[in-house]
Amino acid sequence: ARDHTELLTSERKYERDFQGRSHECMSDCADLHSYFNRCNSIRVETGCWVLYERPNYMGYQYILTPGEYPDYQHWMGFNDSIRSCRCVKNVYGKVYKIRLYEKPDFGGKMVEHGEDCPSVQEAFKLHEIHSCIVLDGAWAFYNESNYKGRQYFLERGEYRQHEAWGATSPAVGSFRRITKF
């Protein structure tokens, strides 16, 4: 059977096109496997959610804001496997600021930015971001330009190497502020 979900600070996950078996999430869940096998549609009522392909907040990440996602392609998913999720709380200020570094451990060229960036290469002449410090706000990194490809959620804190935000490589093609909670 195909499964689905609904995220409300609430999110509901469904089998397909908001039909069939569903599961409603109201808080973080490290293992969704007991609720459904596949997740083919999601309705986010409120809040910002990060979904993960594997249990315990591992694997591909997908950042969802309020709205309807009739299939996994609508949340830029690579497949219908969602095994954990967490609700992002808006504990951030109104000023967004991030420092990007071309080398691990905050080495090399540093760029400080506070706006969305559709192309890291064009804006900063950087091919890779190896470390960063999120001074304020919540951010999404994408491994391709124009907000495409794998997504990575970053919140206030230090990321000494790309693995710290869950990436397998330092390729960051674009990034944006998360403003809907």
Sequence and secondary structure as in RCSB ss.txt:
>XXXX:A:sequence
ARDHTELLTSERKYERDFQGRSHECMSDCADLHSYFNRCNSIRVETGCWVLYERPNYMGYQYILTPGEYPDYQHW
MGFNDSIRSCRCVKNVYGKVYKIRLYEKPDFGGKMVEHGEDCPSVQEAFKLHEIHSCIVLDGAWAFYNESNYKGR
QYFLERGEYRQHEAWGATSPAVGSFRRITKF
>XXXX:A:secstr
    EEETTEEEEEEETTEEEEEEESS BS  TTT S   EEEEEESEEEEEEETTTEEEEEEE SEEESSGGGG
T SSS   EEEEE     S  EEEEEEEGGGEEEEEEE S BS HHHHH  S   EEEEEES EEEEEETTTEEE
EEEE SEEESSGGGGT SS    EEEE    
